[in-house]
Amino acid sequence: MKKVFVSGCYDMLHSGHVAFFEEAATHGDLYVGIGSDKTINELKARKTINNEQERLYMIKALKFVKDAWVNSGSGLMDFVDEMKALNPDIFFVNSDGHSALKEQLCKDLGIQYIVSKRIPHGGLPVRSTTALREECRIPYRIDLAGGWLDQPDVSSLYPGPVLTISIEPDYDFNDRSGMSTSSRKKAIELWQVDIPAGDKEKLAKTLFCFENPPGTKYVSGSQDSLGIVLPGLNKLYYNGDFWPSKIEKILDDNILSWIEKRLWLVPLYPRHSNYDVLSDTDITAENAKKLSEAANKAWEALKEKNIQKFGKAVRESFDAQIAMYPHMVADDIFEVLDKYKDKALGWKLSGAGGGGYLTLVSETPIDNAIQIRIRRAE
């Protein structure tokens, strides 16, 4: 029998996990490495419901599993030592657990890499740990174009918009992944489980002030709090201040559905701890203008539902960001991006870059990528 290896958190064991193990076991004897409590807390910025010994006990009890253990490493690649010791024939992952780092590791070690399509067993409902936890429906956010214009040192040189969408928490996006996880944690401190009823712009300003109290050394951009709180697609226009001077909104379901079907997220990894996007910057009026113009083009393309124009505008926005902040993209991320350039019309990194998720614009499916749901109006 071939040896098949899988690795993950597997907190709150459910039918989706079991179906995943069952599918993996069709390829051979199944070995499972689980993330330690410490690793999960570092990646997800939360404690597990079931501790590592409980999770290990339950997984070992499954008939599909040959053996299981707690991985000794840390981070997304906490399993490397155990996988090398096991020397499996196959490394099996699900679509939201896929990453270019894992795929490259398998290539280096001569291990077959297979991505599951996450199909429920026998008509059972689709399950995920995020959905089952139900303790928090506070969204994440993605900026589609114009990111960095929410910083006064950029928009004071040339004003312009940042385009954001509010993302339903269908996935447990990793901490430090550019999805406004820091602002979202502050929102959870304020509101616990969901955005409350009321004036959304006032609520966003409350969150912004809560995250950036007087004396804050580095003020988080307000696109984070606005992107989380405001539903739909939003155009936040900045003109030299921390808060936008005007906001335009699109809540049209036709446009939001169009966006959802054409955005694909490829997992990378959390930002490195020594990540410094503010080193060697080239923040000029010319570069700020390019960023502003690209974001305006993206807005018009979205209103027209023009995929070619939208993809081109996202690329131009990303290029303008890199021109100002050359260290926001590491060489290894460029290597991953190069693999997708012939498959997508546009691309960028989530948030300020340095890791997280590669966001691709495409009308056709991108292998091993995940898709998001945009929060609609109440």
ChimeraX attribute file (.defattr): number of C-alpha atoms within 10 A of each C-alpha:
attribute: neighborCount
match mode: 1-to-1
recipient: residues
	/A:1	8
	/A:2	12
	/A:3	17
	/A:4	26
	/A:5	28
	/A:6	22
	/A:7	25
	/A:8	21
	/A:9	18
	/A:10	22
	/A:11	24
	/A:12	17
	/A:13	17
	/A:14	14
	/A:15	15
	/A:16	20
	/A:17	20
	/A:18	19
	/A:19	19
	/A:20	20
	/A:21	23
	/A:22	17
	/A:23	20
	/A:24	26
	/A:25	22
	/A:26	11
	/A:27	15
	/A:28	18
	/A:29	19
	/A:30	27
	/A:31	24
	/A:32	24
	/A:33	24
	/A:34	25
	/A:35	29
	/A:36	25
	/A:37	19
	/A:38	17
	/A:39	20
	/A:40	22
	/A:41	15
	/A:42	17
	/A:43	20
	/A:44	15
	/A:45	18
	/A:46	13
	/A:47	14
	/A:48	18
	/A:49	12
	/A:50	14
	/A:51	14
	/A:52	21
	/A:53	14
	/A:54	12
	/A:55	23
	/A:56	22
	/A:57	12
	/A:58	12
	/A:59	24
	/A:60	16
	/A:61	12
	/A:62	13
	/A:63	12
	/A:64	20
	/A:65	19
	/A:66	17
	/A:67	16
	/A:68	21
	/A:69	21
	/A:70	21
	/A:71	22
	/A:72	15
	/A:73	16
	/A:74	16
	/A:75	16
	/A:76	22
	/A:77	17
	/A:78	20
	/A:79	23
	/A:80	18
	/A:81	13
	/A:82	17
	/A:83	21
	/A:84	10
	/A:85	8
	/A:86	13
	/A:87	16
	/A:88	22
	/A:89	20
	/A:90	22
	/A:91	23
	/A:92	23
	/A:93	25
	/A:94	19
	/A:95	17
	/A:96	20
	/A:97	19
	/A:98	22
	/A:99	21
	/A:100	19
	/A:101	17
	/A:102	18
	/A:103	17
	/A:104	14
	/A:105	14
	/A:106	18
	/A:107	12
	/A:108	9
	/A:109	13
	/A:110	13
	/A:111	18
	/A:112	14
	/A:113	19
	/A:114	16
	/A:115	17
	/A:116	16
	/A:117	13
	/A:118	17
	/A:119	16
	/A:120	17
	/A:121	15
	/A:122	7
	/A:123	7
	/A:124	11
	/A:125	11
	/A:126	13
	/A:127	17
	/A:128	19
	/A:129	18
	/A:130	17
	/A:131	15
	/A:132	11
	/A:133	12
	/A:134	10
	/A:135	12
	/A:136	15
	/A:137	17
	/A:138	22
	/A:139	26
	/A:140	28
	/A:141	30
	/A:142	25
	/A:143	27
	/A:144	28
	/A:145	31
	/A:146	31
	/A:147	26
	/A:148	25
	/A:149	33
	/A:150	28
	/A:151	20
	/A:152	18
	/A:153	17
	/A:154	25
	/A:155	24
	/A:156	17
	/A:157	18
	/A:158	22
	/A:159	21
	/A:160	29
	/A:161	31
	/A:162	26
	/A:163	24
	/A:164	26
	/A:165	28
	/A:166	27
	/A:167	23
	/A:168	18
	/A:169	20
	/A:170	16
	/A:171	16
	/A:172	15
	/A:173	22
	/A:174	21
	/A:175	21
	/A:176	23
	/A:177	25
	/A:178	25
	/A:179	27
	/A:180	26
	/A:181	21
	/A:182	18
	/A:183	25
	/A:184	21
	/A:185	17
	/A:186	16
	/A:187	26
	/A:188	17
	/A:189	12
	/A:190	15
	/A:191	14
	/A:192	15
	/A:193	14
	/A:194	15
	/A:195	20
	/A:196	13
	/A:197	8
	/A:198	8
	/A:199	10
	/A:200	15
	/A:201	14
	/A:202	12
	/A:203	19
	/A:204	22
	/A:205	16
	/A:206	15
	/A:207	25
	/A:208	24
	/A:209	15
	/A:210	15
	/A:211	20
	/A:212	17
	/A:213	10
	/A:214	9
	/A:215	7
	/A:216	9
	/A:217	8
	/A:218	7
	/A:219	15
	/A:220	19
	/A:221	20
	/A:222	25
	/A:223	33
	/A:224	27
	/A:225	27
	/A:226	28
	/A:227	29
	/A:228	30
	/A:229	30
	/A:230	25
	/A:231	24
	/A:232	23
	/A:233	27
	/A:234	24
	/A:235	26
	/A:236	24
	/A:237	25
	/A:238	28
	/A:239	22
	/A:240	20
	/A:241	18
	/A:242	19
	/A:243	19
	/A:244	20
	/A:245	12
	/A:246	11
	/A:247	15
	/A:248	11
	/A:249	14
	/A:250	17
	/A:251	15
	/A:252	13
	/A:253	13
	/A:254	9
	/A:255	16
	/A:256	21
	/A:257	12
	/A:258	15
	/A:259	22
	/A:260	13
	/A:261	16
	/A:262	20
	/A:263	24
	/A:264	26
	/A:265	22
	/A:266	26
	/A:267	25
	/A:268	23
	/A:269	23
	/A:270	20
	/A:271	20
	/A:272	13
	/A:273	8
	/A:274	6
	/A:275	15
	/A:276	13
	/A:277	16
	/A:278	12
	/A:279	11
	/A:280	11
	/A:281	14
	/A:282	15
	/A:283	15
	/A:284	14
	/A:285	15
	/A:286	13
	/A:287	20
	/A:288	28
	/A:289	19
	/A:290	20
	/A:291	33
	/A:292	29
	/A:293	22
	/A:294	25
	/A:295	28
	/A:296	22
	/A:297	18
	/A:298	28
	/A:299	23
	/A:300	14
	/A:301	18
	/A:302	20
	/A:303	13
	/A:304	12
	/A:305	17
	/A:306	13
	/A:307	20
	/A:308	14
	/A:309	18
	/A:310	27
	/A:311	22
	/A:312	19
	/A:313	28
	/A:314	26
	/A:315	20
	/A:316	25
	/A:317	29
	/A:318	23
	/A:319	19
	/A:320	23
	/A:321	27
	/A:322	18
	/A:323	19
	/A:324	22
	/A:325	21
	/A:326	17
	/A:327	18
	/A:328	23
	/A:329	19
	/A:330	15
	/A:331	10
	/A:332	13
	/A:333	21
	/A:334	10
	/A:335	11
	/A:336	17
	/A:337	19
	/A:338	10
	/A:339	10
	/A:340	17
	/A:341	12
	/A:342	9
	/A:343	16
	/A:344	19
	/A:345	21
	/A:346	25
	/A:347	27
	/A:348	25
	/A:349	27
	/A:350	23
	/A:351	24
	/A:352	22
	/A:353	26
	/A:354	27
	/A:355	24
	/A:356	26
	/A:357	26
	/A:358	22
	/A:359	25
	/A:360	26
	/A:361	26
	/A:362	21
	/A:363	17
	/A:364	12
	/A:365	16
	/A:366	19
	/A:367	13
	/A:368	21
	/A:369	20
	/A:370	18
	/A:371	17
	/A:372	19
	/A:373	19
	/A:374	23
	/A:375	23
	/A:376	18
	/A:377	11
	/A:378	5
